[in-house]
């Protein structure tokens, strides 16, 4: 019974993390459409999500370019997740197995999309200096943290199923 409560609580935390990530994206979307700035804590989240190795100067501005980077990340993440699900579904023909493997692959998908988003020159000319925005780092960073939690959940569920199989034999 304790295992079930723990995994139920862990799944609830994962849902909260993904909900907060989508909330950040929607807050950025609405702020750009209304031509307002996002709150200060939003910028601080973005500043804290940058790499420890590749430090760059982040702009604390809410504009369409930051939204464009976040949209590219989110749409690419959803598209790669769909392709991953279709690949695993075609391989195993089981929805639960495909969802499980897709959850384990989510972290890699988020890392790939983060690299593509932040290090490509999205629509700007090559002569123009690349600008990084802290709101887009905040959105992608929260999705990466959520995907790490999902990966931990999937791996621990896999270990739990192996333990149950071992003890039932």
C-alpha positions in Angstrom: 0.0 0.0 0.0 2.9 2.4 0.8 4.3 1.9 -2.7 1.0 2.8 -4.3 0.7 6.0 -2.2 4.2 7.0 -3.0 3.8 6.5 -6.8 0.5 8.3 -6.7 2.0 11.2 -4.9 5.0 11.2 -7.3 2.6 11.2 -10.3 0.8 14.1 -8.8 4.1 16.0 -8.4 4.9 15.3 -12.1 1.5 16.6 -13.1 2.1 19.8 -11.1 5.5 20.2 -12.7 4.1 19.9 -16.2 1.2 22.2 -15.3 3.6 24.8 -14.0 5.6 24.5 -17.2 2.5 25.0 -19.4 1.5 27.9 -17.1 4.8 29.6 -17.8 4.4 29.2 -21.5 0.8 30.6 -21.4 1.9 33.5 -19.2 4.6 34.3 -21.8 2.1 34.0 -24.6 -0.5 36.3 -23.0 2.2 38.8 -22.0 3.5 39.1 -25.5 0.0 39.4 -26.9 -1.0 42.1 -24.4 2.5 43.8 -24.8 3.2 43.6 -21.1 6.2 42.3 -19.2 6.2 39.0 -17.4 6.8 39.2 -13.6 10.3 39.4 -12.1 10.2 35.9 -10.8 9.8 34.6 -14.4 13.1 36.3 -15.3 14.8 34.8 -12.3 13.7 31.3 -13.2 15.1 31.8 -16.7 18.4 33.2 -15.4 18.8 30.1 -13.1 18.1 27.7 -15.9 21.2 28.4 -18.0 24.1 26.1 -18.4 26.9 26.1 -15.9 29.5 25.6 -18.7 28.2 27.8 -21.5 27.3 31.0 -19.7 25.6 33.5 -21.9 24.1 36.9 -21.2 20.3 36.6 -21.1 18.0 39.4 -22.0 15.2 40.1 -19.5 12.7 41.1 -22.2 9.3 39.9 -23.1 9.0 40.1 -26.8 8.0 38.1 -29.8 11.5 36.5 -30.3 11.4 35.0 -26.8 7.9 33.7 -27.6 9.1 32.3 -30.9 11.9 30.4 -29.2 9.5 29.0 -26.6 7.0 28.0 -29.4 9.7 26.3 -31.4 10.8 24.3 -28.3 7.2 23.3 -27.3 6.1 22.4 -30.8 9.2 20.5 -31.5 9.0 18.6 -28.2 5.4 17.7 -28.8 6.2 16.6 -32.4 9.2 14.5 -31.4 7.1 12.9 -28.6 4.4 12.0 -31.1 6.9 10.4 -33.4 8.5 8.5 -30.5 5.1 7.3 -29.4 4.3 6.1 -33.0 7.7 4.4 -33.2 7.2 2.5 -30.0 3.6 1.7 -30.8 4.5 0.3 -34.2 7.3 -1.8 -32.5 5.3 -3.3 -29.7 1.6 -2.8 -30.7 0.8 -2.1 -27.0 -0.4 1.3 -25.9 0.9 1.0 -22.3 4.4 -0.1 -23.5 4.5 2.7 -26.0 3.5 5.3 -23.4 6.0 3.9 -20.9 8.9 4.0 -23.4 7.8 7.5 -24.5 7.9 8.7 -20.9 11.5 7.3 -20.6 12.5 9.1 -23.9 11.0 12.4 -22.9 14.1 13.7 -21.2 16.3 13.1 -24.3 13.6 14.8 -26.4 13.6 17.8 -24.2 17.4 18.1 -24.2 17.6 17.8 -28.0 14.9 20.5 -28.4 16.6 22.7 -25.9 19.9 22.5 -27.8 18.1 23.1 -31.1 16.2 26.1 -29.7 18.9 27.9 -27.9 21.8 27.4 -30.3 20.2 27.8 -33.7 19.8 31.2 -35.1 16.0 31.2 -35.3 15.1 33.4 -38.3 17.8 36.0 -37.7 20.4 36.9 -40.2 23.9 35.3 -39.6 25.5 38.7 -39.3 23.2 39.7 -36.4 24.4 38.8 -32.9 22.5 35.9 -31.3 20.3 37.0 -28.4 19.2 34.7 -25.7 16.0 35.5 -23.7 15.5 34.4 -20.1 11.7 33.8 -20.6 12.5 31.1 -23.2 15.1 29.6 -20.9 12.5 29.5 -18.1 10.0 27.6 -20.2 12.5 25.1 -21.6 14.2 24.6 -18.3 10.9 23.8 -16.5 10.0 21.3 -19.2 13.4 19.7 -18.8 12.9 19.4 -15.0 9.5 17.9 -15.6 10.9 15.4 -18.0 13.6 14.4 -15.5 10.8 13.7 -13.0 8.9 11.7 -15.6 12.1 9.7 -16.4 12.6 8.9 -12.7 9.0 7.9 -12.4 9.2 5.6 -15.4 12.5 4.0 -14.3 11.3 3.4 -10.7 8.0 1.9 -12.1 10.1 -0.4 -14.2 12.2 -1.5 -11.2 9.0 -2.0 -9.2 7.6 -4.3 -11.9 10.8 -6.3 -12.0 10.6 -6.8 -8.2 7.0 -7.9 -8.4 7.8 -10.4 -11.2 10.7 -11.7 -9.2 8.7 -12.3 -6.0 5.7 -13.8 -7.8 7.7 -16.6 -9.4 
